[in-house]
Amino acid sequence: MHLLDWTLTKYDYWTFAFLVVAIVAFFYALIQIGGLPGKIAQRRNHPHADAVKLVGWIGLFTVFPWIHAIIWAVHDGLTIDVRSLPKEGTKGEVERTSILGIDMPRNEQPPDADNTIEASAEAPPAEGDTPEKPA
């Protein structure tokens, strides 16, 4: 009793080999893509690396949570990029601190470059010297 009505040729064996390799490559790629957010989070020392890893695996087949996990892995949420903050003493600084709700120390009068140089040029009085009284 023969299961096939034809004889197998070398092309049939090549097809089977290609299918096995393609299936193995597909699952390898799936595993690499599913673990990518977790690997990124661990390498960046993310404080929630285990949660990012879990969301990456759960969101693998639904795509949106996986994309969220990638974004979460890159941005830890605790670091503030100071390059995006406004320059000191500008109007945007006051608005930004009120939006963030953070009490930041404010200099009411920014130091002047000339005053700083003059103040640093003066020597402090030596011990035992009495300050001169104006006449």
The first five atom37 places (N, CA, C, CB, O) and aatype in JSON, in Angstrom:
{
  "aatype": [12, 8, 10, 10, 3, 17, 16, 10, 16, 11, 18, 3, 18, 17, 16, 13, 0, 13, 10, 19, 19, 0, 9, 19, 0, 13, 13, 18, 0, 10, 9, 5, 9, 7, 7, 10, 14, 7, 11, 9, 0, 5, 1, 1, 2, 8, 14, 8, 0, 3, 0, 19, 11, 10, 19, 7, 17, 9, 7, 10, 13, 16, 19, 13, 14, 17, 9, 8, 0, 9, 9, 17, 0, 19, 8, 3, 7, 10, 16, 9, 3, 19, 1, 15, 10, 14, 11, 6, 7, 16, 11, 7, 6, 19, 6, 1, 16, 15, 9, 10, 7, 9, 3, 12, 14, 1, 2, 6, 5, 14, 14, 3, 0, 3, 2, 16, 9, 6, 0, 15, 0, 6, 0, 14, 14, 0, 6, 7, 3, 16, 14, 6, 11, 14, 0],
  "atom_mask": [
    [1, 1, 1, 1, 1],
    [1, 1, 1, 1, 1],
    [1, 1, 1, 1, 1],
    [1, 1, 1, 1, 1],
    [1, 1, 1, 1, 1],
    [1, 1, 1, 1, 1],
    [1, 1, 1, 1, 1],
    [1, 1, 1, 1, 1],
    [1, 1, 1, 1, 1],
    [1, 1, 1, 1, 1],
    [1, 1, 1, 1, 1],
    [1, 1, 1, 1, 1],
    [1, 1, 1, 1, 1],
    [1, 1, 1, 1, 1],
    [1, 1, 1, 1, 1],
    [1, 1, 1, 1, 1],
    [1, 1, 1, 1, 1],
    [1, 1, 1, 1, 1],
    [1, 1, 1, 1, 1],
    [1, 1, 1, 1, 1],
    [1, 1, 1, 1, 1],
    [1, 1, 1, 1, 1],
    [1, 1, 1, 1, 1],
    [1, 1, 1, 1, 1],
    [1, 1, 1, 1, 1],
    [1, 1, 1, 1, 1],
    [1, 1, 1, 1, 1],
    [1, 1, 1, 1, 1],
    [1, 1, 1, 1, 1],
    [1, 1, 1, 1, 1],
    [1, 1, 1, 1, 1],
    [1, 1, 1, 1, 1],
    [1, 1, 1, 1, 1],
    [1, 1, 1, 0, 1],
    [1, 1, 1, 0, 1],
    [1, 1, 1, 1, 1],
    [1, 1, 1, 1, 1],
    [1, 1, 1, 0, 1],
    [1, 1, 1, 1, 1],
    [1, 1, 1, 1, 1],
    [1, 1, 1, 1, 1],
    [1, 1, 1, 1, 1],
    [1, 1, 1, 1, 1],
    [1, 1, 1, 1, 1],
    [1, 1, 1, 1, 1],
    [1, 1, 1, 1, 1],
    [1, 1, 1, 1, 1],
    [1, 1, 1, 1, 1],
    [1, 1, 1, 1, 1],
    [1, 1, 1, 1, 1],
    [1, 1, 1, 1, 1],
    [1, 1, 1, 1, 1],
    [1, 1, 1, 1, 1],
    [1, 1, 1, 1, 1],
    [1, 1, 1, 1, 1],
    [1, 1, 1, 0, 1],
    [1, 1, 1, 1, 1],
    [1, 1, 1, 1, 1],
    [1, 1, 1, 0, 1],
    [1, 1, 1, 1, 1],
    [1, 1, 1, 1, 1],
    [1, 1, 1, 1, 1],
    [1, 1, 1, 1, 1],
    [1, 1, 1, 1, 1],
    [1, 1, 1, 1, 1],
    [1, 1, 1, 1, 1],
    [1, 1, 1, 1, 1],
    [1, 1, 1, 1, 1],
    [1, 1, 1, 1, 1],
    [1, 1, 1, 1, 1],
    [1, 1, 1, 1, 1],
    [1, 1, 1, 1, 1],
    [1, 1, 1, 1, 1],
    [1, 1, 1, 1, 1],
    [1, 1, 1, 1, 1],
    [1, 1, 1, 1, 1],
    [1, 1, 1, 0, 1],
    [1, 1, 1, 1, 1],
    [1, 1, 1, 1, 1],
    [1, 1, 1, 1, 1],
    [1, 1, 1, 1, 1],
    [1, 1, 1, 1, 1],
    [1, 1, 1, 1, 1],
    [1, 1, 1, 1, 1],
    [1, 1, 1, 1, 1],
    [1, 1, 1, 1, 1],
    [1, 1, 1, 1, 1],
    [1, 1, 1, 1, 1],
    [1, 1, 1, 0, 1],
    [1, 1, 1, 1, 1],
    [1, 1, 1, 1, 1],
    [1, 1, 1, 0, 1],
    [1, 1, 1, 1, 1],
    [1, 1, 1, 1, 1],
    [1, 1, 1, 1, 1],
    [1, 1, 1, 1, 1],
    [1, 1, 1, 1, 1],
    [1, 1, 1, 1, 1],
    [1, 1, 1, 1, 1],
    [1, 1, 1, 1, 1],
    [1, 1, 1, 0, 1],
    [1, 1, 1, 1, 1],
    [1, 1, 1, 1, 1],
    [1, 1, 1, 1, 1],
    [1, 1, 1, 1, 1],
    [1, 1, 1, 1, 1],
    [1, 1, 1, 1, 1],
    [1, 1, 1, 1, 1],
    [1, 1, 1, 1, 1],
    [1, 1, 1, 1, 1],
    [1, 1, 1, 1, 1],
    [1, 1, 1, 1, 1],
    [1, 1, 1, 1, 1],
    [1, 1, 1, 1, 1],
    [1, 1, 1, 1, 1],
    [1, 1, 1, 1, 1],
    [1, 1, 1, 1, 1],
    [1, 1, 1, 1, 1],
    [1, 1, 1, 1, 1],
    [1, 1, 1, 1, 1],
    [1, 1, 1, 1, 1],
    [1, 1, 1, 1, 1],
    [1, 1, 1, 1, 1],
    [1, 1, 1, 1, 1],
    [1, 1, 1, 1, 1],
    [1, 1, 1, 1, 1],
    [1, 1, 1, 1, 1],
    [1, 1, 1, 0, 1],
    [1, 1, 1, 1, 1],
    [1, 1, 1, 1, 1],
    [1, 1, 1, 1, 1],
    [1, 1, 1, 1, 1],
    [1, 1, 1, 1, 1],
    [1, 1, 1, 1, 1],
    [1, 1, 1, 1, 1]
  ],
  "atom_positions": [
    [[0.84, -1.17, 0.0], [0.0, 0.0, 0.0], [0.89, 1.24, 0.0], [-0.96, -0.01, 1.21], [1.74, 1.41, 0.88]],
    [[0.69, 2.07, -0.96], [1.46, 3.31, -1.09], [0.59, 4.49, -0.68], [1.97, 3.49, -2.54], [-0.58, 4.59, -1.06]],
    [[1.19, 5.39, 0.11], [0.44, 6.58, 0.55], [0.44, 7.67, -0.53], [1.05, 7.13, 1.84], [-0.48, 8.48, -0.58]],
    [[1.45, 7.67, -1.36], [1.54, 8.66, -2.42], [1.38, 7.97, -3.77], [2.88, 9.44, -2.35], [1.79, 6.82, -3.94]],
    [[0.79, 8.69, -4.71], [0.63, 8.13, -6.05], [1.86, 8.38, -6.91], [-0.6, 8.71, -6.71], [1.91, 7.92, -8.05]],
    [[2.84, 9.09, -6.38], [4.04, 9.37, -7.15], [5.26, 9.1, -6.31], [4.04, 10.83, -7.65], [5.18, 8.95, -5.09]],
    [[6.36, 9.02, -6.94], [7.61, 8.79, -6.22], [8.22, 10.14, -5.87], [8.61, 7.92, -7.06], [8.1, 11.11, -6.61]],
    [[8.89, 10.18, -4.71], [9.53, 11.42, -4.27], [10.84, 11.61, -5.01], [9.77, 11.4, -2.76], [11.63, 10.68, -5.17]],
    [[11.05, 12.83, -5.46], [12.29, 13.18, -6.16], [13.13, 14.05, -5.24], [12.01, 13.91, -7.51], [12.74, 14.36, -4.11]],
    [[14.3, 14.43, -5.74], [15.19, 15.28, -4.92], [14.57, 16.65, -4.7], [16.55, 15.42, -5.59], [14.88, 17.29, -3.69]],
    [[13.72, 17.13, -5.61], [13.08, 18.42, -5.43], [12.06, 18.39, -4.29], [12.39, 18.86, -6.73], [11.87, 19.38, -3.59]],
    [[11.42, 17.26, -4.1], [10.5, 17.11, -2.97], [11.27, 17.16, -1.65], [9.72, 15.78, -3.08], [10.81, 17.79, -0.69]],
    [[12.41, 16.53, -1.6], [13.22, 16.58, -0.38], [13.75, 17.99, -0.11], [14.39, 15.6, -0.48], [13.79, 18.43, 1.03]],
    [[14.14, 18.68, -1.18], [14.58, 20.07, -1.03], [13.42, 20.95, -0.51], [15.12, 20.62, -2.37], [13.65, 21.85, 0.3]],
    [[12.21, 20.7, -0.97], [11.05, 21.45, -0.51], [10.79, 21.21, 0.97], [9.82, 21.07, -1.32], [10.54, 22.15, 1.72]],
    [[10.86, 19.95, 1.4], [10.67, 19.63, 2.81], [11.76, 20.28, 3.67], [10.67, 18.11, 3.03], [11.47, 20.82, 4.73]],
    [[12.99, 20.24, 3.22], [14.09, 20.86, 3.97], [13.88, 22.37, 4.07], [15.45, 20.55, 3.28], [14.1, 22.97, 5.12]],
    [[13.46, 22.97, 2.95], [13.22, 24.42, 2.97], [12.09, 24.76, 3.94], [12.88, 24.93, 1.56], [12.19, 25.75, 4.67]],
    [[11.02, 23.98, 3.96], [9.91, 24.23, 4.88], [10.35, 24.11, 6.34], [8.76, 23.27, 4.61], [9.94, 24.92, 7.17]],
    [[11.16, 23.13, 6.64], [11.65, 22.97, 8.01], [12.51, 24.16, 8.41], [12.47, 21.66, 8.16], [12.36, 24.7, 9.51]],
    [[13.4, 24.58, 7.52], [14.25, 25.74, 7.81], [13.4, 27.01, 7.94], [15.31, 25.93, 6.69], [13.66, 27.83, 8.82]],
    [[12.39, 27.16, 7.09], [11.53, 28.35, 7.16], [10.73, 28.37, 8.47], [10.57, 28.38, 5.95], [10.57, 29.43, 9.06]],
    [[10.24, 27.24, 8.91], [9.48, 27.18, 10.16], [10.39, 27.49, 11.35], [8.83, 25.81, 10.33], [9.99, 28.24, 12.25]],
    [[11.57, 26.93, 11.37], [12.53, 27.21, 12.45], [12.92, 28.69, 12.45], [13.8, 26.32, 12.3], [12.99, 29.3, 13.52]],
    [[13.16, 29.28, 11.28], [13.53, 30.69, 11.19], [12.38, 31.59, 11.64], [13.93, 31.05, 9.75], [12.6, 32.61, 12.3]],
    [[11.15, 31.2, 11.31], [9.99, 31.98, 11.73], [9.88, 32.01, 13.24], [8.7, 31.41, 11.12], [9.69, 33.08, 13.83]],
    [[9.99, 30.88, 13.88], [9.87, 30.84, 15.34], [11.07, 31.51, 16.02], [9.74, 29.39, 15.83], [10.91, 32.11, 17.08]],
    [[12.25, 31.41, 15.43], [13.42, 32.1, 15.97], [13.2, 33.62, 15.92], [14.7, 31.71, 15.18], [13.47, 34.32, 16.89]],
    [[12.69, 34.11, 14.77], [12.43, 35.55, 14.63], [11.34, 35.98, 15.61], [12.03, 35.9, 13.17], [11.42, 37.06, 16.19]],
    [[10.32, 35.16, 15.78], [9.24, 35.47, 16.7], [9.75, 35.59, 18.14], [8.14, 34.4, 16.62], [9.35, 36.49, 18.87]],
    [[10.62, 34.69, 18.53], [11.2, 34.73, 19.88], [12.1, 35.96, 20.05], [12.0, 33.44, 20.17], [12.08, 36.6, 21.1]],
    [[12.87, 36.28, 19.03], [13.75, 37.45, 19.12], [12.94, 38.74, 19.2], [14.71, 37.51, 17.91], [13.27, 39.63, 19.98]],
    [[11.89, 38.84, 18.39], [11.07, 40.05, 18.4], [10.29, 40.17, 19.7], [10.1, 40.05, 17.2], [10.15, 41.27, 20.24]],
    [[9.79, 39.07, 20.22], [9.04, 39.1, 21.47], [9.9, 39.51, 22.65], [0.0, 0.0, 0.0], [9.41, 40.18, 23.56]],
    [[11.15, 39.13, 22.66], [12.02, 39.46, 23.78], [12.77, 40.76, 23.62], [0.0, 0.0, 0.0], [13.51, 41.16, 24.52]],
    [[12.6, 41.43, 22.49], [13.35, 42.66, 22.22], [13.1, 43.77, 23.24], [13.01, 43.17, 20.85], [14.07, 44.35, 23.73]],
    [[11.84, 44.1, 23.6], [11.67, 45.16, 24.6], [12.33, 44.84, 25.94], [10.19, 45.42, 24.83], [12.91, 45.73, 26.57]],
    [[12.26, 43.59, 26.37], [12.89, 43.21, 27.63], [14.4, 43.32, 27.58], [0.0, 0.0, 0.0], [15.03, 43.75, 28.54]],
    [[15.0, 42.93, 26.44], [16.45, 43.04, 26.3], [16.9, 44.49, 26.3], [16.92, 42.34, 25.02], [17.92, 44.84, 26.91]],
    [[16.14, 45.34, 25.61], [16.48, 46.77, 25.59], [16.39, 47.35, 27.0], [15.55, 47.55, 24.63], [17.28, 48.1, 27.42]],
    [[15.33, 47.01, 27.72], [15.15, 47.54, 29.08], [16.25, 47.06, 30.01], [13.78, 47.13, 29.63], [16.74, 47.83, 30.84]],
    [[16.65, 45.8, 29.89], [17.71, 45.29, 30.77], [19.05, 45.94, 30.47], [17.83, 43.78, 30.64], [19.8, 46.26, 31.39]],
    [[19.35, 46.16, 29.21], [20.64, 46.78, 28.86], [20.69, 48.24, 29.26], [20.89, 46.66, 27.37], [21.77, 48.77, 29.53]],
    [[19.54, 48.9, 29.3], [19.49, 50.31, 29.7], [19.28, 50.46, 31.2], [18.39, 51.03, 28.94], [19.08, 51.58, 31.68]],
    [[19.31, 49.35, 31.96], [19.09, 49.35, 33.41], [17.78, 50.04, 33.78], [20.26, 50.05, 34.13], [17.73, 50.89, 34.67]],
    [[16.72, 49.67, 33.07], [15.4, 50.24, 33.31], [14.89, 49.78, 34.67], [14.41, 49.83, 32.18], [15.06, 48.61, 35.03]],
    [[14.27, 50.68, 35.45], [13.8, 50.26, 36.78], [12.65, 49.25, 36.72], [13.36, 51.48, 37.56], [12.4, 48.55, 37.71]],
    [[11.94, 49.17, 35.6], [10.82, 48.24, 35.45], [11.1, 47.25, 34.32], [9.5, 49.0, 35.18], [10.21, 46.96, 33.52]],
    [[12.3, 46.73, 34.25], [12.7, 45.87, 33.14], [11.87, 44.6, 33.07], [14.17, 45.52, 33.25], [11.54, 44.14, 31.98]],
    [[11.52, 44.02, 34.21], [10.72, 42.79, 34.2], [9.32, 43.05, 33.66], [10.64, 42.19, 35.6], [8.78, 42.22, 32.92]],
    [[8.73, 44.17, 34.02], [7.4, 44.5, 33.51], [7.44, 44.78, 32.01], [6.82, 45.71, 34.26], [6.52, 44.39, 31.29]],
    [[8.48, 45.44, 31.55], [8.63, 45.7, 30.12], [8.76, 44.38, 29.36], [9.85, 46.6, 29.84], [8.19, 44.21, 28.29]],
    [[9.52, 43.47, 29.93], [9.69, 42.15, 29.3], [8.36, 41.42, 29.18], [10.7, 41.3, 30.1], [8.05, 40.83, 28.15]],
    [[7.58, 41.46, 30.25], [6.28, 40.78, 30.26], [5.31, 41.4, 29.25], [5.67, 40.82, 31.67], [4.63, 40.68, 28.53]],
    [[5.25, 42.72, 29.19], [4.37, 43.39, 28.24], [4.83, 43.12, 26.81], [4.33, 44.9, 28.51], [4.01, 42.99, 25.9]],
    [[6.14, 43.02, 26.6], [6.64, 42.69, 25.27], [6.16, 41.32, 24.82], [0.0, 0.0, 0.0], [5.77, 41.16, 23.66]],
    [[6.2, 40.34, 25.7], [5.74, 38.99, 25.34], [4.23, 38.93, 25.19], [6.21, 37.98, 26.38], [3.72, 38.28, 24.28]],
    [[3.49, 39.59, 26.08], [2.04, 39.58, 25.99], [1.57, 40.31, 24.73], [1.42, 40.21, 27.25], [0.64, 39.88, 24.06]],
    [[2.22, 41.41, 24.42], [1.8, 42.22, 23.28], [2.34, 41.77, 21.95], [0.0, 0.0, 0.0], [2.16, 42.46, 20.95]],
    [[3.01, 40.63, 21.91], [3.62, 40.17, 20.66], [2.58, 39.94, 19.58], [4.41, 38.9, 20.9], [2.81, 40.32, 18.43]],
    [[1.45, 39.34, 19.9], [0.46, 39.02, 18.89], [-0.59, 40.11, 18.7], [-0.21, 37.74, 19.24], [-1.33, 40.08, 17.71]],
    [[-0.66, 41.05, 19.62], [-1.63, 42.13, 19.48], [-0.99, 43.44, 19.05], [-2.37, 42.32, 20.78], [-1.7, 44.44, 18.93]],
    [[0.26, 43.49, 18.81], [1.07, 44.57, 18.25], [1.08, 45.85, 19.09], [0.57, 44.89, 16.88], [2.17, 46.32, 19.43]],
    [[-0.06, 46.42, 19.44], [-0.05, 47.71, 20.15], [0.67, 47.63, 21.49], [-1.46, 48.2, 20.36], [1.51, 48.49, 21.75]],
    [[0.4, 46.65, 22.35], [1.17, 46.59, 23.6], [2.66, 46.35, 23.36], [0.62, 45.48, 24.49], [3.49, 46.79, 24.16]],
    [[3.0, 45.67, 22.28], [4.42, 45.44, 21.98], [5.09, 46.76, 21.63], [4.57, 44.43, 20.81], [6.21, 47.02, 22.07]],
    [[4.42, 47.59, 20.84], [4.97, 48.92, 20.49], [5.1, 49.77, 21.76], [4.07, 49.64, 19.43], [6.08, 50.48, 21.94]],
    [[4.11, 49.69, 22.62], [4.17, 50.42, 23.89], [5.35, 49.94, 24.74], [2.84, 50.25, 24.68], [6.03, 50.74, 25.38]],
    [[5.6, 48.64, 24.73], [6.72, 48.09, 25.5], [8.05, 48.59, 24.94], [6.69, 46.56, 25.48], [8.97, 48.88, 25.71]],
    [[8.16, 48.7, 23.63], [9.4, 49.24, 23.02], [9.62, 50.68, 23.48], [9.33, 49.17, 21.46], [10.72, 51.05, 23.88]],
    [[8.57, 51.49, 23.43], [8.69, 52.89, 23.86], [9.01, 52.96, 25.34], [7.4, 53.67, 23.55], [9.83, 53.78, 25.76]],
    [[8.39, 52.12, 26.14], [8.62, 52.08, 27.57], [10.04, 51.64, 27.89], [7.61, 51.16, 28.25], [10.64, 52.12, 28.85]],
    [[10.58, 50.74, 27.1], [11.94, 50.25, 27.33], [12.97, 51.34, 27.1], [12.24, 49.06, 26.45], [13.99, 51.39, 27.78]],
    [[12.7, 52.21, 26.14], [13.66, 53.27, 25.82], [13.55, 54.43, 26.79], [13.45, 53.76, 24.39], [14.55, 55.05, 27.15]],
    [[12.32, 54.74, 27.23], [12.1, 55.87, 28.13], [11.69, 55.34, 29.5], [11.0, 56.84, 27.57], [10.65, 54.68, 29.62]],
    [[12.48, 55.6, 30.51], [12.2, 55.03, 31.83], [11.2, 55.83, 32.65], [13.47, 54.89, 32.59], [10.71, 55.32, 33.65]],
    [[10.9, 57.05, 32.28], [9.91, 57.83, 33.01], [10.45, 58.53, 34.24], [0.0, 0.0, 0.0], [9.75, 59.36, 34.82]],
    [[11.65, 58.23, 34.65], [12.23, 58.86, 35.83], [13.24, 59.93, 35.46], [12.89, 57.82, 36.72], [13.51, 60.83, 36.25]],
    [[13.79, 59.85, 34.28], [14.82, 60.77, 33.84], [14.18, 61.98, 33.16], [15.81, 60.08, 32.9], [13.3, 61.82, 32.32]],
    [[14.62, 63.15, 33.53], [14.15, 64.37, 32.89], [15.28, 64.87, 32.01], [13.71, 65.46, 33.95], [16.4, 65.07, 32.47]],
    [[14.97, 65.08, 30.75], [15.97, 65.58, 29.82], [16.07, 67.09, 29.99], [15.62, 65.21, 28.34], [15.16, 67.82, 29.61]],
    [[17.16, 67.56, 30.56], [17.3, 68.97, 30.85], [17.5, 69.8, 29.6], [18.45, 69.19, 31.8], [17.38, 71.03, 29.64]],
    [[17.81, 69.16, 28.48], [17.97, 69.91, 27.24], [16.65, 70.48, 26.76], [18.58, 69.03, 26.15], [16.64, 71.47, 26.03]],
    [[15.53, 69.89, 27.16], [14.23, 70.37, 26.72], [13.67, 71.46, 27.63], [13.25, 69.22, 26.63], [12.66, 72.08, 27.3]],
    [[14.3, 71.7, 28.76], [13.83, 72.74, 29.66], [14.23, 74.11, 29.12], [14.39, 72.52, 31.09], [15.24, 74.22, 28.43]],
    [[13.45, 75.16, 29.42], [13.79, 76.49, 28.93], [15.02, 77.05, 29.64], [12.6, 77.45, 29.1], [15.4, 76.58, 30.71]],
    [[15.61, 78.04, 29.03], [16.79, 78.69, 29.61], [16.42, 79.39, 30.9], [17.4, 79.69, 28.61], [15.27, 79.79, 31.1]],
    [[17.39, 79.53, 31.78], [17.17, 80.16, 33.08], [16.88, 81.63, 32.9], [18.38, 79.95, 34.0], [17.55, 82.32, 32.13]],
    [[15.87, 82.12, 33.62], [15.54, 83.53, 33.59], [14.59, 83.92, 32.47], [0.0, 0.0, 0.0], [14.31, 85.11, 32.31]],
    [[14.1, 82.99, 31.69], [13.17, 83.32, 30.61], [11.74, 83.15, 31.09], [13.43, 82.45, 29.37], [11.48, 82.55, 32.14]],
    [[10.81, 83.69, 30.31], [9.4, 83.6, 30.67], [8.93, 82.14, 30.67], [8.55, 84.43, 29.69], [8.1, 81.76, 31.5]],
    [[9.44, 81.34, 29.78], [9.05, 79.94, 29.69], [9.41, 79.15, 30.93], [0.0, 0.0, 0.0], [8.77, 78.14, 31.23]],
    [[10.44, 79.6, 31.65], [10.85, 78.89, 32.86], [9.74, 78.93, 33.91], [12.15, 79.49, 33.43], [9.46, 77.92, 34.54]],
    [[9.12, 80.09, 34.1], [8.07, 80.22, 35.09], [6.86, 79.39, 34.67], [7.68, 81.7, 35.27], [6.26, 78.71, 35.5]],
    [[6.51, 79.43, 33.4], [5.37, 78.66, 32.92], [5.63, 77.17, 33.06], [5.06, 79.0, 31.46], [4.74, 76.42, 33.45]],
    [[6.83, 76.73, 32.76], [7.14, 75.3, 32.79], [7.11, 74.76, 34.22], [8.51, 75.04, 32.16], [6.63, 73.65, 34.45]],
    [[7.63, 75.54, 35.17], [7.61, 75.05, 36.54], [6.2, 75.01, 37.1], [8.49, 75.91, 37.43], [5.88, 74.16, 37.92]],
    [[5.34, 75.93, 36.66], [3.96, 75.88, 37.15], [3.22, 74.72, 36.51], [3.25, 77.21, 36.85], [2.31, 74.16, 37.14]],
    [[3.56, 74.34, 35.31], [2.92, 73.19, 34.67], [3.37, 71.9, 35.34], [3.24, 73.16, 33.15], [2.54, 71.03, 35.62]],
    [[4.64, 71.76, 35.59], [5.16, 70.55, 36.21], [4.81, 70.47, 37.69], [6.65, 70.48, 36.02], [4.83, 69.38, 38.27]],
    [[4.51, 71.59, 38.32], [4.17, 71.59, 39.73], [5.37, 71.39, 40.63], [0.0, 0.0, 0.0], [5.23, 70.9, 41.75]],
    [[6.53, 71.77, 40.16], [7.76, 71.59, 40.93], [8.22, 72.96, 41.4], [8.87, 70.88, 40.09], [8.33, 73.9, 40.61]],
    [[8.49, 73.08, 42.7], [9.03, 74.32, 43.23], [10.53, 74.32, 42.97], [8.72, 74.48, 44.74], [11.29, 73.59, 43.62]],
    [[10.94, 75.14, 42.04], [12.36, 75.24, 41.73], [12.88, 76.55, 42.29], [12.61, 75.14, 40.2], [12.16, 77.55, 42.28]],
    [[14.12, 76.57, 42.77], [14.67, 77.83, 43.28], [14.8, 78.84, 42.14], [16.04, 77.61, 43.95], [15.29, 78.53, 41.06]],
    [[14.35, 80.04, 42.43], [14.4, 81.08, 41.4], [15.31, 82.19, 41.87], [12.99, 81.62, 41.08], [15.27, 82.57, 43.04]],
    [[16.1, 82.7, 40.98], [16.91, 83.88, 41.27], [16.11, 85.09, 40.83], [18.31, 83.83, 40.54], [15.85, 85.28, 39.65]],
    [[15.73, 85.91, 41.79], [14.93, 87.09, 41.45], [15.74, 88.03, 40.57], [14.47, 87.82, 42.73], [15.2, 88.64, 39.65]],
    [[17.02, 88.14, 40.85], [17.88, 88.98, 40.05], [19.05, 88.13, 39.6], [18.35, 90.25, 40.84], [19.91, 87.77, 40.41]],
    [[19.1, 87.79, 38.31], [20.19, 86.94, 37.86], [21.54, 87.64, 38.06], [20.0, 86.57, 36.38], [21.65, 88.85, 37.89]],
    [[22.55, 86.89, 38.42], [23.86, 87.52, 38.65], [24.4, 88.12, 37.37], [24.87, 86.5, 39.22], [24.3, 87.54, 36.29]],
    [[24.97, 89.29, 37.53], [25.56, 89.99, 36.39], [27.02, 89.56, 36.28], [25.45, 91.54, 36.55], [27.68, 89.34, 37.29]],
    [[27.51, 89.44, 35.09], [28.89, 89.0, 34.89], [29.87, 90.01, 35.49], [29.19, 88.81, 33.38], [30.89, 89.63, 36.07]],
    [[29.56, 91.32, 35.35], [30.47, 92.35, 35.88], [30.51, 92.31, 37.4], [30.04, 93.74, 35.39], [31.58, 92.42, 37.99]],
    [[29.35, 92.15, 38.04], [29.31, 92.11, 39.51], [30.05, 90.89, 40.04], [27.86, 92.1, 40.0], [30.7, 90.96, 41.08]],
    [[29.95, 89.79, 39.34], [30.62, 88.58, 39.79], [32.13, 88.75, 39.74], [30.2, 87.39, 38.93], [32.84, 88.31, 40.65]],
    [[32.63, 89.4, 38.7], [34.08, 89.61, 38.59], [34.56, 90.56, 39.68], [34.44, 90.16, 37.18], [35.6, 90.32, 40.29]],
    [[33.81, 91.63, 39.92], [34.22, 92.59, 40.94], [34.19, 91.96, 42.32], [33.32, 93.83, 40.91], [35.08, 92.21, 43.13]],
    [[33.18, 91.17, 42.6], [33.07, 90.55, 43.92], [34.2, 89.56, 44.15], [31.72, 89.86, 44.07], [34.7, 89.45, 45.27]],
    [[34.6, 88.86, 43.12], [35.66, 87.88, 43.31], [37.04, 88.55, 43.38], [35.64, 86.87, 42.18], [37.98, 87.95, 43.88]],
    [[37.16, 89.79, 42.88], [38.45, 90.48, 42.9], [38.75, 91.04, 44.29], [38.47, 91.61, 41.87], [39.92, 91.22, 44.63]],
    [[37.73, 91.31, 45.08], [37.96, 91.85, 46.42], [38.48, 90.76, 47.34], [36.66, 92.46, 46.99], [37.99, 89.63, 47.34]],
    [[39.5, 91.12, 48.12], [40.07, 90.16, 49.06], [39.33, 90.28, 50.39], [41.6, 90.4, 49.25], [38.96, 91.38, 50.79]],
    [[39.11, 89.18, 51.07], [38.46, 89.27, 52.38], [39.41, 89.9, 53.39], [38.01, 87.86, 52.87], [40.63, 89.8, 53.23]],
    [[38.88, 90.56, 54.43], [39.77, 91.19, 55.42], [40.57, 90.13, 56.18], [38.94, 92.05, 56.42], [40.07, 89.05, 56.5]],
    [[41.81, 90.46, 56.46], [42.67, 89.54, 57.18], [42.3, 89.57, 58.66], [44.16, 89.89, 56.97], [41.65, 90.5, 59.14]],
    [[42.74, 88.51, 59.38], [42.44, 88.46, 60.81], [43.12, 89.6, 61.54], [42.88, 87.11, 61.4], [44.28, 89.91, 61.28]],
    [[42.4, 90.22, 62.45], [42.97, 91.3, 63.25], [42.78, 92.66, 62.61], [0.0, 0.0, 0.0], [42.91, 93.68, 63.28]],
    [[42.46, 92.7, 61.32], [42.2, 93.99, 60.67], [40.82, 94.46, 61.06], [42.32, 93.89, 59.12], [39.87, 93.68, 61.11]],
    [[40.73, 95.74, 61.33], [39.42, 96.33, 61.62], [38.94, 97.05, 60.37], [39.49, 97.3, 62.85], [39.72, 97.73, 59.7]],
    [[37.69, 96.92, 60.07], [37.2, 97.62, 58.9], [37.25, 99.13, 59.13], [35.78, 97.17, 58.57], [37.01, 99.61, 60.24]],
    [[37.55, 99.84, 58.08], [37.65, 101.29, 58.18], [36.26, 101.88, 58.28], [38.39, 101.88, 57.0], [35.35, 101.45, 57.58]],
    [[36.1, 102.87, 59.16], [34.83, 103.53, 59.32], [34.8, 104.76, 58.44], [34.56, 103.89, 60.79], [35.77, 105.52, 58.39]],
    [[33.69, 104.95, 57.73], [33.63, 106.17, 56.91], [33.56, 107.42, 57.78], [32.42, 106.11, 55.96], [32.94, 107.41, 58.85]],
    [[34.18, 108.5, 57.33], [34.25, 109.73, 58.13], [33.05, 110.6, 57.95], [35.46, 110.51, 57.8], [32.97, 111.67, 58.56]]
  ]
}
